């Protein structure tokens, strides 16, 4: 489970806008974190990609008026500027959190790796052996726990983990076995859930490795990767920042703002160029009635990623709540413009129309999505479904053939269907 706190208005679905919801004071804050609802256990090769829920993106509504100009400092100074202006108890909490190395190993873990990779001569065989041993009852017997954002050692010792915990253990073990393994981030543009007073956007971390020009993907979740997902590799510092951010978002969800700040602050010190971390920090500062500093955090998120719509949306709400209507309108125009240029927004609209039985409307939006991004396989699958429902069999066949052309066969996916704790 990967956790990222990005302040999002209830109308935003990741980078794609959720249409049809009006601006309202009661819109929910948004929290994104790694979680899931797993089922039975199996280990299958060449199976369909699966995903666990993931990064906590907390979006908090602005609740106070800005009375002073926001601090204007470069990126490397902004963390320090915010730090000296938060409550003293927050600074104390930040000083007290322990040092965390998600990939640290110990003697018992090293013995485990050596035992289960003995006689395995190829990187692929060693990776497969490790994956099997991690989930076998006579090995680690790993069970899924959505709150278990654990380090490699914690996952190994407790036998509990979410997708972040599993990935930490798998990457650490693989590297000790002499195999190159890395983290990969998955993001789903269309999946949101409500949990208490927060909206949750699901994202996911998994493990990738290369063996003889083949990509091995190790995934810890029972559901297929939803349409509209993308992936990118994370370096170790980025993965560590996600880990810390997961912990912070969990504390934020529990209304422990001191510890949430401690982990968000640490995450920013590890990887200050991840835009969602700044948006998450803005969400936290907003919740603590520090709108000037929240604004600076949102602006930094937008500087790093101009299409960071979680930050844009929350900044827009801040402007509305502080009487800065013209600035809010400019941001609204920016969001609407991005929405129309975002293929995943149209994909989301198509999926909604399809679910409502409006197959002609679904066809229209699938076509718009494909016009903007021709190489997204799921767009063509969706279009084929919409055609089929309208009796357009030949068109459906053509669309599904196109989706087959786009199917990537350079990856073997090993999916684990975990038992829940």
N, C-alpha and C positions, 0 to 999 in steps of 0.2 A: 504494500500500500504506500502510495506516495502522497505526501500531504503538502499542499501549497495553499497559502491563504491569499486569495485575491478578492478584493472588495468588488462585489458585483451587485447590480440592481436586479430585482427579480425578473426584469424583462430581458436580461442577457442570458443566452445559452452559450457559454464559452465565448469563442469569437463570433458566434452567430446569435443574432437577436431572436428572442422568443416574441413572436408577434402577438398583437391583440390584447396586451395587458397595459393598462393605463398607468400613468404616474400616480402614486399614492403614498401618503405618509406612512402607511402600515406595511410597505413592502418589506420582505424578509431580508435579513442579512444573509450572506452566503459563506459557507464554510466548505472547503474542499479537502478531503482526506481519504486515506486508503482504508477501505472496508469492503466487505462482501458477504454473501450468504452461500457458503459452499455446501457441497453435497457429498457423494460417495468418493472413495479413493480409487484411482486407477492410474496407470502410467502407460501412455500410448504414444507411439512414434508416428510421425507424418499425419498427425491429426489436425483438425482445424484449430486455428489460433484461439486461445482462450484468454480471458482477462479477469483480473481482480479489480476491485474498485480501488480508488486510489488517493490522490493528493488532496489534502484538505484546503479548500479555498474559502476563507471566511470573509464574507462581505458584510460590513457593519454600516448601518445607516448613520449619517452625521446627525448629532443631537445638540450641537451648540453653535453659536455664531462666532465667526472669526473677528477678533477685535484688533489684532495686530497683523502687520504684513508678514507673510511666511518667510522663514529664513531662506536665503539664497546662497547655497554653498555647493562646491563641486562634490561629486559622488563620494570621494574618499573622506570628505569632511562631514558629509550629511549624517552619517551614522553617529559620529561623535557629537554633532550638534544636537541631534535628537536625544542622545543619551544623557547629556547634562541637563536637559529640560524635562525629562520624565520624572515621576515621583521617586523620591529617595528609595522607597521600598522596592521599586522596579530595578534600580541600579544594584541594590543589595542582592536581589534574586539573580541578576545577571552575573554577579561576581561569585555566587555560590554554586552555580551549576557545574557538575563534574566535566572533565575533559572526556570526549567521546571519540573513539576510533571505531567506526562500524565494521572495519575489515580486520581488526586485531584478532590474532589466533592465540591459543594456549597449547600446552603440551598434550592435553587430551584430544583436542581437535586435530592436532598434527598426527597423532597416533591413528585416529579414525581415518584420516585421508590416506595414510600409508597403508593401512590394512585393506581398504576397499579398492585401492588402485594398483595393488601389487599384481604384477603379471599382465597389466593392461598396457599394451605397447603404443597404442595410438591415442591422440588427444580425444577423439570421439569416444573411444572405449572408456577412457578415464572419466569423461564427463557423464556418460551414461551410467557408469558404475556408481559415481558419487550421487547422482540424482536418485537412483534406485535405493541406495543406502540411507539417504536422508529421509525417505518416506517409509521405508520398511520398518515394521514394528521391532525388529531385532537390530535396527540401526538407530537413527534419531527418532523415528516414528513421529515425524513432524505433523502437528495438527494446526488447523487454521484458527487464528484469533485475530479479529479485525482490529483490536486495539494494540496488538503486539508489534509495535515498531521497534524491533530488537536489533542489537548488533549481532554479528556472526556468533560470538561466544554466547550471548544471551539466548539466541535461537537454538544453538546446539545444546546448551545446558537445560533449557526449559522444555524443549520439544514443542514450542509454540511460536508462531510467527504469522504476520500478514505478508503481502507480496514484497514489502520492503525488507522484512526480516529474512524471508527465504532468499531474496536476491543477495543480501549481505553474506549469508552463509554460503551460498552456492559460488559466488564470485571469490570469496576468500579461500574456500576449499579448492576450487579449480586452480587458482594461482599457486597454491602450495603444491599442487600436483603437476606443476609445470605447464599448465594450459592457459592460454590467453582467454580471459572472460571479461565481459564488460556489462554495464547497466544499459538498459534501453527504456526510454520513457514512452508510454502510450497515452494519448489523449483522445477523449471521446467528445465530439462537439455537441452531441445531442442528449447526453444523459445527465439529468439532474434529479435530486431527491430532496424532500423536505425532512429535516430532523430538528424537532423542537423549534427554536426561533432562528434557525439557520437554513439556508439552502445549500445542498451539497453537490458539487460537481465531481464526477468520478474520473479519476486518472489512475494510471497503473504503471508499475515498474516490473520489468522482467529481465532475464539474463540472456545474453547472446555470446556466441563463440564462433570461431571460424576453424574449419577442419577440411583440408584438401579442397579449397575453393567453395565449400559448402557452408552455409550459415546454419548454425544450430541455435534454436530458440527454446529456452526453458521457461515455461509459464506456469504460474501457480494460481489458478482460479478456474471454476467450472463452466463459466459462460463464454460463448464465442465473443471475440472482439467485435463490438458493435459497429455497424456501418458509420462512416464519417470519422473514423479514427486515423490518426497519423502517428508516426514513431520517429524518435531521434535518439542517437546514442548520447549518454551522459558520461562526462569524465568523472573521476573519483571525487573531486571537490564538489562538483554539482550534485552528485549522488548524496554526498554527506550533507549538503545544504538541504536537499529534499528530506533527508532523515531528520535533521534538526527541526525543519519546518513542520514535519508531521507531528513531532512531539509538541511543538508550540501550538499548533492548531488544535490538538487534543485538549491542551490546557485551556485554550480560548473557548472551546466548546463547553468546557466545565466551568467557565466564568472565573478561572484563575488567571487574571490578566498579568500578574507579576511574573509568573513562570512562563506564560505565553510570550511576554516581551523578552524574557531571558533567552529563550530558544530562537525567536525570530531575530533578535540582535546577533546572536551567535551565527545563525545561518547567513546573515548579510556579511558578517566579517569573513566568512569562508568563501562566499561566492556573490559578491556585490553586483554582478552584472545580470543576475537572473531577475527579470522584470517583475515576475509575480511576487517575489519576496518583498519588493518595495510596495506593491499594491496591498499585500497582506499587512505590512507594517502600518500603512495608511489606515486600513480597516481597524486595527487595534487602537491607534491613536484617536480615531474618530470615536470609538466606543468610550475612550477616556476623556472626551471633551477637550481634545487638543487639535481643533480644526486647522489651524495655521500650519502645524507640522504635518498633519495628515495630507494637506494640500501639497506640500513639498514632496512627500513620499509618492503621491499619485503622479505628480509631474515627472518625478525621476523615473517611475515605471514607464510612463509614456515616452520619455526621452530614449530609454533603452529599447523600447518596442512601441513604435507609434500606433500599432494596432492592438495594444493591450486594452481591450474593451472593458475588462473588469475595472481597471483604474479609471478609464474614461467615464464609465457609467456612474461610479461613485463620486467622482469629482463633479460631474454634472449635478448630482443630487446635493452635494455640498453647496454648490453655487446657488441652486434653487432655494435651499434652506437659509442661506445667508443674504438673500435679496439681490443676487448678481445674475439677473435674468438674461441679460444679453450674452454673457459668457456661457451660461447654461444652454442657450439656444444654439450657440456656435458648436458646442460639443454634441448636441442632439443631431445637428446636421452632419457632423463627422461620423457619428454612429450609423445614421441612416445610409450615408454614402458607402460606408464599409460593408454594411449589410447587403446592399445590392451587388457589391463586387465579390462577395464571399460565396463560393460555390456550396459550402456546407450549410449556409443559411437556406439556400434554395433546396438543398437536400432535406433539411429538417422540415421545411414547408411541405415537400413532397411526401415525406413519411407521415406527417400529420394528416394530409389529405387522403392518403391511402388508408390510414387507420379509420377514417371517417366514411370510407366507401366512395369518396370523390376521386375516381380513377382518372378522369379527364384532367382534373386539377393536378393530381399527382404527376401525370405525364408531362404537363406543362413545366412544372418545377424541376423534375428530373432532367428535362431537356435544357433548362436554363443552367442547371448545375454542370451538365456535361459541356455546354458551350464555354463555361468558365474554366473547367478542368477536365480535359478529355481523357486523362489517364487514370481516373479513379474508378476502379473496377466495380465497387458497390453502386455507383450511380447507374451503370449499365444494367446491373442485376435488378435494381429497383425499377428502371424503365421497362425492362422485360416483364416484370410482374404486373405493372400498370397496363401494358399492352395486352397481356394475356387476359386480364380481368375484363377488358373491353372487347374481347374476341378477335383482337388483331394478332393472329397466330404467327403470320410470316414476320411481322415487325418484331414480335417478341423473340422469335428464333434468331433474328439478326442481332438484336441487342444482347442476347445471352451468348452468342458466338463471339461478340466483341469482348464481353467480360472474360471469356476463356482466353482470348488473346492476351489480356492484361494480367492474367494470373501468373504470379511469380513462383517458379519452381526451383529457385536456388536456395530455399530454406527448408530444413527439416524442423518441425515443431514438436517438442516433447511437452505434452500438457499434463499437469497433475490435477486431478480432481480431489481436493482435500476434504477430509473429515473436519467438521467443526468441533471446536473444543466443547 
